[in-house]
């Protein structure tokens, strides 16, 4: 029974690697989306200058974005956050990158809390729990250069995996409790009511209004899925079919949100959170389906005196997913050494004994990858520019070796659960569970220290989108002001004598972001 529970509340290390990559991508996309209204929301020339922020808010958290209100400084902070996200995607010093990405995102949120929604809070929470997990144990720079070698078992279970998975399901379970209006159950009219709101409905959503009976069934289905799914997904019995079925149902629900509702970035973040439930059987099945020549043993000979050369081979083996790739110094093989000395190249010997050198070896390795084999088909057969680049790297490999020794050192990538981290994560889990219970008016006693932790770390838990029911009426905004004693409105984009307050033809089109 204990093993079954560990399976229910554990995560596959490959799943955590996918989670890490998706988190980094989400951060980059989020930064790009926010940059569209960059000056408006994050500089002192926008709607919320730093002085106004600190004077008017009852509570404000720490933020690096308070340093300076200029567009230049804010741009630098955006770029830094993007670079850190790239480091997270690559799995370079993964734990540090996860921490720094969380700090930068927290800082960004604290700069302007008025434009945040549930998806923003969820992304911050996913990063927070990720700091306590071995996100760099697979498909990472840390794994490639690990002195301890990869863990043989892909399974990982800890208090942090329990906290992460429970956090992901709290979004749905407590959302169902907050949706306590009759329009959900028993009436089943909530989806219809939501799609009538032009602010939220897409063109497809407007078309779906023609099927009220279908919408009634969807309303009841979604409500019961949010209520019962978070419980059933942890069942230790019939684990695999139940887990996969519920994961599919939740993900398709969010795909429906993307197609029929304008709810921002929230569905994408939610789908990433749901992918953390992917069991090891899926990865094993994918590995069998995608198995290519890279699983067969073959040898790569590199310059044994070049630190950069060996590390590059290790990185290629990891990111191209080539478990059959054997590494040997060319100096240990007379034939390979002769080729290396004559042509200044590494030597890749395939299972049939055919030798590949220089850029041809690169193309061959990429073609073996179960993930990037399609890139190999696009690579030129007679590359000129690529060959020049390869020769330039080969001629400067000593310089690259000095760089790699400083910035890409070998390190111990092992991950262990200490009793202190287990206790800390357990306490934090209790804090977020209490926050969720408070959102449905179950207020348990809370020490002031726990309340301060909850607020300062932004562990907010209030999943009330379309709760207790969708809005009864739609709205649109017509901002009106004066400039040089002339009245103007953003609707027209020009000066007018009298503002027009009639309903526009496309109210949602006024707010593309």
C-alpha positions in Angstrom: 0.0 0.0 0.0 2.9 2.3 0.8 4.4 1.8 -2.6 1.0 2.6 -4.2 0.8 5.9 -2.3 4.3 6.8 -3.2 3.3 6.2 -6.9 0.2 8.5 -6.4 2.2 11.3 -4.8 5.5 11.0 -6.6 6.8 12.4 -9.8 8.9 10.9 -12.6 12.2 12.7 -13.0 11.6 13.1 -16.7 8.2 14.7 -15.9 10.0 17.2 -13.6 12.5 17.9 -16.5 9.5 18.7 -18.8 8.0 20.8 -16.0 11.3 22.8 -15.7 11.5 23.5 -19.4 7.8 24.5 -19.6 8.3 26.9 -16.6 11.1 28.6 -18.4 9.1 28.9 -21.6 6.1 30.3 -19.7 8.3 33.0 -18.0 9.7 34.1 -21.4 6.2 34.2 -23.0 4.9 36.1 -20.0 7.7 38.7 -20.2 7.0 39.2 -23.9 3.3 39.6 -23.3 3.9 42.1 -20.5 6.4 44.1 -22.6 3.5 45.1 -24.9 2.3 47.5 -22.2 5.8 47.9 -20.7 5.9 51.7 -20.1 2.2 51.8 -19.0 2.5 49.3 -16.2 6.1 49.2 -15.0 7.6 52.7 -15.3 7.0 55.9 -13.4 5.6 57.4 -16.5 2.7 54.9 -16.5 -0.5 54.5 -14.5 1.2 53.4 -11.3 4.4 55.4 -10.4 6.4 53.9 -7.5 5.6 56.8 -5.2 1.9 56.3 -5.7 2.2 52.6 -5.3 4.0 52.8 -1.9 1.6 55.5 -0.6 -1.7 53.9 -1.6 -1.3 50.2 -1.0 -2.0 48.8 2.5 0.5 46.1 1.8 3.4 45.9 -0.7 6.0 43.3 -1.0 9.7 43.6 -1.8 10.6 44.3 -5.5 13.8 44.9 -7.4 11.6 46.9 -9.7 11.4 49.6 -7.1 15.1 50.5 -7.7 14.3 53.0 -10.5 11.3 53.9 -12.5 13.0 54.6 -15.8 12.3 52.5 -18.9 16.0 51.6 -19.2 16.3 50.1 -15.7 13.0 48.2 -16.1 14.1 46.9 -19.5 17.3 45.6 -17.9 15.3 43.8 -15.3 13.1 42.2 -18.0 16.2 41.0 -19.9 17.8 39.6 -16.7 14.6 37.7 -16.0 14.6 36.3 -19.6 18.2 35.2 -19.3 17.5 33.4 -16.0 14.5 31.7 -17.7 16.9 30.4 -20.5 19.2 29.1 -17.8 16.2 27.3 -16.2 15.2 25.7 -19.6 18.8 24.5 -20.1 19.0 23.2 -16.5 22.1 25.2 -15.7 22.6 25.4 -12.0 19.0 24.5 -11.9 18.2 25.0 -8.2 19.8 28.5 -8.3 18.0 29.4 -11.5 14.7 28.3 -10.1 15.2 30.5 -7.0 16.3 33.5 -9.1 13.4 33.1 -11.6 11.0 33.0 -8.6 12.5 36.1 -7.1 12.3 38.0 -10.4 8.7 37.0 -11.0 7.7 37.9 -7.4 9.4 41.2 -7.9 7.6 41.8 -11.1 4.2 41.0 -9.5 4.9 43.3 -6.6 5.6 46.2 -9.0 2.0 46.2 -10.2 -0.5 43.9 -8.4 -3.5 45.5 -10.1 -3.0 43.6 -13.4 -2.5 40.2 -11.8 -4.9 37.3 -12.2 -5.2 33.6 -11.1 -2.7 32.4 -13.7 0.0 34.8 -12.5 -0.4 33.5 -8.9 -0.4 29.9 -10.1 2.9 30.4 -12.1 4.5 31.9 -9.1 3.4 29.0 -6.9 4.7 26.4 -9.4 8.1 28.1 -9.4 8.0 28.2 -5.6 7.4 24.5 -5.2 10.0 23.8 -8.0 12.7 25.2 -5.7 12.4 22.1 -3.5 12.5 19.6 -6.4 15.2 18.0 -8.5 14.2 19.7 -11.7 17.7 19.3 -13.2 18.0 15.6 -12.7 17.2 14.8 -16.4 17.8 16.5 -19.7 19.9 19.3 -18.2 23.4 20.8 -18.2 23.6 19.8 -14.6 22.9 16.1 -15.5 25.4 16.1 -18.4 28.2 17.4 -16.3 27.3 15.5 -13.1 30.2 13.7 -11.4 27.7 11.5 -9.5 26.0 10.2 -12.7 22.3 10.1 -13.3 20.0 8.3 -10.8 19.1 4.9 -12.1 15.5 5.1 -10.9 13.3 7.8 -12.5 10.9 7.8 -9.6 11.0 10.6 -7.0 8.8 11.1 -4.1 9.1 13.7 -1.3 7.1 16.2 0.7 7.8 18.6 -2.2 6.2 16.4 -4.8 3.2 15.9 -2.5 2.9 19.7 -2.1 3.2 20.4 -5.8 0.6 17.9 -6.9 -1.8 18.9 -4.1 -1.3 22.6 -5.1 -2.2 21.8 -8.7 -5.4 20.1 -7.6 -6.4 22.8 -5.1 -7.1 25.1 -8.0 -9.9 22.9 -9.2 -11.3 21.4 -5.9 -11.7 24.7 -4.1 -12.9 26.5 -7.3 -15.8 24.0 -7.4 -16.7 24.9 -3.8 -16.7 28.6 -4.7 -19.0 28.0 -7.6 -22.0 27.4 -5.3 -24.7 29.3 -7.3 -27.6 27.3 -8.8 -26.4 28.3 -12.3 -23.8 25.5 -12.0 -25.7 22.8 -10.2 -28.5 22.0 -10.7 -29.5 24.5 -13.4 -26.4 24.1 -15.6 -26.6 27.6 -17.2 -23.2 29.0 -16.0 -21.3 28.3 -19.3 -24.1 29.8 -21.3 -24.0 32.9 -19.1 -20.2 33.2 -19.4 -20.3 32.9 -23.2 -22.8 35.7 -23.4 -20.2 38.1 -21.9 -18.5 39.7 -24.9 -15.6 40.6 -22.7 -14.7 36.9 -22.3 -16.3 35.1 -25.2 -14.4 34.3 -28.5 -16.0 34.0 -31.9 -16.3 30.3 -31.4 -17.8 30.9 -28.0 -20.5 33.0 -29.6 -21.2 30.2 -32.1 -21.5 27.7 -29.2 -24.4 29.7 -27.8 -26.6 28.0 -30.4 -26.4 24.8 -28.5 -27.9 25.5 -25.0 -28.5 21.9 -24.2 -24.9 21.0 -24.9 -23.8 23.9 -22.7 -25.9 22.7 -19.8 -24.3 19.3 -20.0 -20.8 20.9 -20.2 -21.5 23.1 -17.1 -22.4 20.1 -14.9 -19.6 18.0 -16.3 -17.0 20.7 -15.6 -18.3 21.3 -12.1 -18.2 17.6 -11.1 -14.8 17.2 -12.8 -13.4 20.0 -10.7 -15.0 18.6 -7.5 -14.2 14.9 -7.9 -11.2 14.9 -10.2 -8.7 16.2 -7.6 -9.6 13.3 -5.3 -9.7 10.5 -7.9 -6.4 11.5 -9.5 -4.6 10.4 -6.4 -6.3 7.0 -6.1 -3.8 4.2 -5.6 -6.2 1.7 -7.2 -6.5 1.4 -11.0 -3.8 4.1 -10.9 -2.7 4.3 -14.5 -6.1 4.4 -16.4 -7.6 6.7 -13.8 -4.6 9.1 -13.8 -4.4 9.2 -17.6 -8.1 9.6 -18.0 -8.4 12.5 -15.5 -5.3 14.2 -16.9 -6.8 14.1 -20.4 -10.1 15.4 -19.1 -8.5 18.4 -17.3 -6.3 19.3 -20.2 -9.1 19.1 -22.7 -11.1 21.3 -20.4 -8.4 24.0 -20.6 -8.2 23.6 -24.4 -11.9 24.3 -24.4 -11.2 27.5 -22.4 -8.6 28.6 -25.0 -11.0 28.0 -27.8 -14.2 29.6 -26.4 -13.1 32.1 -23.7 -10.7 34.9 -23.4 -9.1 34.2 -20.0 -5.6 35.3 -20.6 -2.5 33.1 -20.0 -4.3 31.0 -17.3 -5.1 27.9 -19.4 -1.5 27.5 -20.6 -0.1 27.7 -17.1 -2.8 25.2 -15.9 -1.9 22.7 -18.7 1.8 22.9 -17.6 0.7 22.2 -14.0 -1.3 19.2 -15.1 1.6 17.7 -17.0 3.3 17.1 -13.6 0.9 14.2 -13.2 2.4 12.3 -16.2 3.4 8.8 -14.9 6.5 7.0 -15.8 4.6 4.5 -18.1 4.0 7.3 -20.6 7.7 8.1 -20.8 8.6 4.4 -21.1 6.1 4.1 -23.9 7.4 7.2 -25.7 10.9 5.9 -25.4 10.0 2.7 -27.2 8.0 4.5 -29.9 10.7 7.1 -30.5 13.7 4.7 -30.2 16.1 5.3 -33.0 19.7 4.5 -33.9 20.9 6.6 -30.9 20.1 3.7 -28.5 22.5 1.4 -30.4 26.1 1.6 -29.2 28.4 3.8 -31.1 31.6 5.7 -30.2 32.6 9.3 -30.3 36.3 10.1 -30.1 37.3 13.5 -28.9 40.5 15.3 -28.1 41.5 14.0 -24.7 43.5 17.2 -23.9 40.5 19.4 -24.6 38.1 20.0 -21.6 35.6 21.8 -23.8 35.5 18.9 -26.3 34.6 16.3 -23.7 31.9 18.5 -22.1 30.4 19.3 -25.5 30.1 15.6 -26.2 28.4 15.1 -22.8 26.0 17.9 -23.5 25.1 16.5 -26.9 24.6 13.0 -25.4 22.2 14.5 -22.9 20.1 16.9 -25.0 20.0 14.8 -28.1 19.0 11.8 -25.9 21.6 9.4 -27.2 22.0 6.7 -24.5 24.1 4.5 -26.8 26.8 7.2 -27.2 30.2 6.0 -25.8 32.9 8.6 -25.3 36.6 7.9 -25.6 39.7 10.1 -26.0 41.0 9.9 -29.6 44.5 9.4 -28.1 43.4 6.0 -26.9 42.7 4.7 -30.4 45.4 4.8 -33.1 43.1 5.1 -36.0 40.9 7.9 -34.5 44.0 9.8 -33.2 45.5 9.8 -36.7 42.3 11.2 -38.2 42.0 13.8 -35.5 45.6 15.0 -35.9 45.4 15.1 -39.7 42.0 16.9 -40.0 41.6 18.6 -36.5 38.3 16.9 -35.9 36.4 14.6 -33.6 35.5 11.2 -35.0 32.2 9.4 -34.7 32.2 5.7 -35.5 28.7 4.4 -36.2 27.6 0.8 -35.4 28.6 -0.3 -38.9 32.1 1.1 -38.4 31.6 4.0 -40.8 33.6 7.1 -39.7 32.1 10.6 -39.6 34.1 13.7 -39.0 33.6 17.5 -38.6 30.1 18.8 -39.5 29.1 15.5 -41.0 29.5 14.0 -37.5 27.2 16.7 -36.1 24.5 16.0 -38.7 24.8 12.3 -38.0 24.4 12.7 -34.3 21.4 15.0 -34.7 19.8 12.5 -37.1 20.0 9.8 -34.4 18.1 11.9 -31.8 14.6 10.7 -31.1 13.6 14.3 -30.4 15.6 16.4 -33.0 16.1 13.9 -35.9 14.0 16.2 -38.1 16.6 18.9 -37.7 19.2 16.6 -39.1 17.1 16.2 -42.3 17.2 20.0 -42.7 20.9 20.4 -42.2 22.9 21.0 -45.5 24.9 18.2 -47.1 27.7 20.4 -48.3 27.8 23.2 -45.7 30.3 26.0 -46.2 29.4 28.5 -43.5 28.9 25.6 -41.0 32.3 24.2 -41.8 34.0 27.5 -41.3 32.3 27.8 -37.9 33.4 24.3 -37.0 37.0 25.0 -38.0 36.9 28.3 -36.0 35.7 26.5 -32.9 38.3 23.7 -33.4 41.1 26.3 -33.8 40.0 28.1 -30.6 39.2 25.0 -28.5 41.8 26.0 -25.8 40.0 29.3 -25.2 36.7 27.5 -25.0 38.3 25.0 -22.6 39.2 27.9 -20.2 35.7 29.2 -20.5 34.1 25.8 -19.8 36.4 25.2 -16.8 35.2 28.4 -15.3 31.5 28.4 -16.2 30.7 24.8 -16.9 32.5 22.9 -14.1 31.8 19.3 -13.2 29.7 19.1 -10.1 27.7 16.8 -7.9 24.1 16.8 -9.2 22.7 14.4 -6.6 19.6 15.5 -4.8 18.5 14.4 -1.3 15.7 15.1 1.0 16.9 16.5 4.3 14.7 16.4 7.4 14.8 20.2 7.6 13.5 20.7 4.1 10.9 18.1 4.6 9.6 19.8 7.7 9.7 23.3 6.0 7.8 22.1 3.0 5.3 20.3 5.2 4.6 23.6 7.1 4.3 25.5 3.9 1.8 23.0 2.6 -0.3 23.4 5.7 -0.2 27.2 5.2 -1.5 26.9 1.6 -4.2 24.4 2.6 -5.3 26.8 5.3 -5.4 29.6 2.7 -7.6 27.5 0.5 -10.0 26.7 3.3 -10.2 30.4 4.2 -11.3 31.1 0.6 -14.4 29.0 1.3 -15.0 30.7 4.7 -13.4 27.9 6.8 -11.1 30.1 8.9 -8.8 28.0 11.1 -6.4 29.6 13.6 -3.2 30.9 12.1 -0.1 32.2 13.8 1.0 35.7 12.8 4.3 34.3 11.5 2.5 31.9 9.2 0.3 34.8 8.0 3.3 36.9 7.3 4.9 34.0 5.3 1.7 33.6 3.3 1.6 37.3 2.3 5.3 38.0 1.8 5.8 34.9 -0.4 2.5 35.5 -2.2 1.2 32.0 -1.6 -2.3 33.3 -2.3 -5.0 30.7 -2.8 -8.3 32.1 -4.1 -9.4 30.3 -7.3 -12.7 32.3 -7.9 -12.8 32.7 -11.6 -16.5 32.8 -12.6 -17.5 32.2 -9.0 -20.0 32.1 -7.4 -21.4 32.5 -10.9 -20.6 34.4 -14.1 -21.3 38.1 -14.1 -24.9 38.9 -14.8 -24.1 41.6 -17.4 -21.2 42.6 -19.6 -19.3 45.9 -19.6 -17.0 48.1 -21.6 -14.8 51.0 -20.7 -14.6 54.4 -22.4 -11.7 56.3 -20.8 -12.3 60.1 -21.2 -9.8 62.9 -20.4 -8.6 66.3 -21.3 -5.5 67.4 -23.1 -4.7 71.1 -23.8 -8.3 71.8 -22.8 -9.7 69.5 -25.5 -11.7 66.4 -24.6 -10.5 63.1 -26.0 -11.2 59.4 -25.6 -9.1 56.3 -26.3 -12.0 54.8 -28.2 -11.6 57.1 -31.1 -7.9 57.7 -30.8 -8.4 61.4 -31.5 -9.9 64.6 -30.0 -13.7 64.9 -30.0 -16.2 67.5 -28.9 -18.4 65.1 -26.9 -17.5 61.6 -25.8 -19.7 58.8 -27.2 -20.8 56.3 -24.6 -22.7 53.9 -26.9 -21.8 50.2 -27.0 -19.0 49.6 -29.6 -19.3 46.9 -32.2 -16.4 44.9 -30.7 -15.9 45.7 -27.0 -13.4 43.0 -26.6 -11.3 44.3 -29.5 -10.4 47.4 -27.4 -8.3 45.3 -25.1 -6.0 43.1 -27.2 -3.7 42.5 -24.2 
